Amino acid sequence: MQIRVRMSMSADGYVTTPDGWPALTADPAFVSGQSHGIREFLVGCEAALMARTTFEPALTTDRWPWPTLNVFVLGSRRPEGTPDHVVSDSDPGRLLEKLGSANQGGDVHLVGGPRTIETFRALGALDKLELVVLPLLFGDGLRLTPSLSPDAELTFERERALPGGSVEIVYGLT
Ligand SMILES: NC(=O)c1ccc[n+]([C@@H]2O[C@H](COP(=O)([O-])OP(=O)(O)OC[C@H]3O[C@@H](n4cnc5c(N)ncnc54)[C@H](OP(=O)(O)O)[C@@H]3O)[C@@H](O)[C@H]2O)c1
């Protein structure tokens, strides 16, 4: 099992739009239905791991965002309306243990955001950081750092151009 982060960001380095939405949602290519490589990314994944703040909007959408994945949520409380099959915990180490015991050999998509990524990186649990750099400039928003420690050591593994003008860059964490 590998824990793999996949984050979209603007070309000027913001992972959210100025009003706090994930960077990807501002891309016209996303609005017109292009996947930015997420389908290929999810082929080897069996679970999604995220923080309460990233999870909560899914409770009010028409379509459940993770139909093929087991979902694990880090947060001090379990949001009202959370389906029974979602596993939650307030302690990141305990949540990792639950993730490990449920694992059948597939990878884990760590959805975010930056504070949660740092929480699992600091525990030594993060294996890959995959960035999707969008052909957009935001001028403002949330950056990956300093929530994610600038001390994180990245090793370049591969890159590819995606339809719609984005570039995927994959780093390993040491
Ligand atoms: N560009 C992208 O691909 C992408 C992807 C996902 C998210 N995002 C964006 O990221 C932003 C949120 O990022 P963020 O860094 O502010 O917050 P975050 O990491 O999404 O969530 C923070 C929450 O996680 C829980 N948490 C984090 N570390 C913890 C720890 N050590 N122990 C216990 N609980 C812990 C806490 O929940 P409690 O408050 O319940 O304690 C905390 O409030 C959103 O605007 C979202 O749009 C972007």
The ligand as an SDF file (V2000), in Angstrom:
LIG
                    3D

 48 52  0  0  0  0  0  0  0  0999 V2000
   -6.0170   21.6210   -4.9830 N   0  0  0  0  0  0  0  0  0  0  0  0
   -6.4500   20.4660   -4.5400 C   0  0  0  0  0  0  0  0  0  0  0  0
   -6.2790   19.4370   -5.2470 O   0  0  0  0  0  0  0  0  0  0  0  0
   -7.1180   20.3630   -3.1730 C   0  0  0  0  0  0  0  0  0  0  0  0
   -7.4510   19.0980   -2.6680 C   0  0  0  0  0  0  0  0  0  0  0  0
   -8.0710   19.0350   -1.4090 C   0  0  0  0  0  0  0  0  0  0  0  0
   -8.3220   20.2070   -0.6890 C   0  0  0  0  0  0  0  0  0  0  0  0
   -7.9720   21.4070   -1.2170 N   0  0  0  0  0  0  0  0  0  0  0  0
   -8.2540   22.6720   -0.4780 C   0  0  0  0  0  0  0  0  0  0  0  0
   -7.5380   22.6770    0.7610 O   0  0  0  0  0  0  0  0  0  0  0  0
   -8.2090   23.5840    1.6490 C   0  0  0  0  0  0  0  0  0  0  0  0
   -8.1790   23.0300    3.0660 C   0  0  0  0  0  0  0  0  0  0  0  0
   -6.8380   22.7870    3.4410 O   0  0  0  0  0  0  0  0  0  0  0  0
   -6.3490   23.0380    4.9480 P   0  0  0  0  0  0  0  0  0  0  0  0
   -4.8970   22.7350    5.0000 O   0  0  0  0  0  0  0  0  0  0  0  0
   -6.8350   24.3960    5.3820 O   0  0  0  0  0  0  0  0  0  0  0  0
   -7.1840   22.0100    5.7970 O   0  0  0  0  0  0  0  0  0  0  0  0
   -7.3100   20.4040    5.6640 P   0  0  0  0  0  0  0  0  0  0  0  0
   -5.9990   19.7530    5.7170 O   0  0  0  0  0  0  0  0  0  0  0  0
   -8.2530   20.0640    4.5540 O   0  0  0  0  0  0  0  0  0  0  0  0
   -8.1530   20.0680    6.9790 O   0  0  0  0  0  0  0  0  0  0  0  0
   -7.7760   20.4870    8.2580 C   0  0  0  0  0  0  0  0  0  0  0  0
   -8.5850   19.6470    9.2420 C   0  0  0  0  0  0  0  0  0  0  0  0
   -8.0360   18.3460    9.3010 O   0  0  0  0  0  0  0  0  0  0  0  0
   -8.0720   17.8410   10.6160 C   0  0  0  0  0  0  0  0  0  0  0  0
   -6.6670   17.6410   10.9810 N   0  0  0  0  0  0  0  0  0  0  0  0
   -5.5550   18.0220   10.2830 C   0  0  0  0  0  0  0  0  0  0  0  0
   -4.4450   17.6350   10.9530 N   0  0  0  0  0  0  0  0  0  0  0  0
   -4.8590   17.0050   12.0700 C   0  0  0  0  0  0  0  0  0  0  0  0
   -4.1910   16.3870   13.1670 C   0  0  0  0  0  0  0  0  0  0  0  0
   -2.8540   16.3590   13.2620 N   0  0  0  0  0  0  0  0  0  0  0  0
   -4.9360   15.8400   14.1560 N   0  0  0  0  0  0  0  0  0  0  0  0
   -6.2760   15.8810   14.0800 C   0  0  0  0  0  0  0  0  0  0  0  0
   -6.9840   16.4560   13.0680 N   0  0  0  0  0  0  0  0  0  0  0  0
   -6.2710   17.0090   12.0830 C   0  0  0  0  0  0  0  0  0  0  0  0
   -8.7400   18.9230   11.4670 C   0  0  0  0  0  0  0  0  0  0  0  0
  -10.1350   18.6220   11.5390 O   0  0  0  0  0  0  0  0  0  0  0  0
  -11.0590   19.1220   12.7930 P   0  0  0  0  0  0  0  0  0  0  0  0
  -11.2730   20.5910   12.5810 O   0  0  0  0  0  0  0  0  0  0  0  0
  -12.3210   18.3230   12.6800 O   0  0  0  0  0  0  0  0  0  0  0  0
  -10.2970   18.8200   14.0240 O   0  0  0  0  0  0  0  0  0  0  0  0
   -8.5030   20.1810   10.6390 C   0  0  0  0  0  0  0  0  0  0  0  0
   -9.5020   21.1780   10.8210 O   0  0  0  0  0  0  0  0  0  0  0  0
   -9.6420   23.7320    1.1300 C   0  0  0  0  0  0  0  0  0  0  0  0
   -9.8250   25.0860    0.7220 O   0  0  0  0  0  0  0  0  0  0  0  0
   -9.7090   22.7970   -0.0990 C   0  0  0  0  0  0  0  0  0  0  0  0
  -10.4290   23.3930   -1.1480 O   0  0  0  0  0  0  0  0  0  0  0  0
   -7.3670   21.5160   -2.4290 C   0  0  0  0  0  0  0  0  0  0  0  0
  1  2  1  0
  2  3  2  0
  2  4  1  0
  4  5  1  0
  4 48  2  0
  5  6  2  0
  6  7  1  0
  7  8  2  0
  8  9  1  0
  8 48  1  0
  9 10  1  0
  9 46  1  0
 10 11  1  0
 11 12  1  0
 11 44  1  0
 12 13  1  0
 13 14  1  0
 14 15  2  0
 14 16  1  0
 14 17  1  0
 17 18  1  0
 18 19  2  0
 18 20  1  0
 18 21  1  0
 21 22  1  0
 22 23  1  0
 23 24  1  0
 23 42  1  0
 24 25  1  0
 25 26  1  0
 25 36  1  0
 26 27  1  0
 26 35  1  0
 27 28  2  0
 28 29  1  0
 29 30  1  0
 29 35  2  0
 30 31  1  0
 30 32  2  0
 32 33  1  0
 33 34  2  0
 34 35  1  0
 36 37  1  0
 36 42  1  0
 37 38  1  0
 38 39  2  0
 38 40  1  0
 38 41  1  0
 42 43  1  0
 44 45  1  0
 44 46  1  0
 46 47  1  0
M  CHG  2   8   1  16  -1
M  END
$$$$
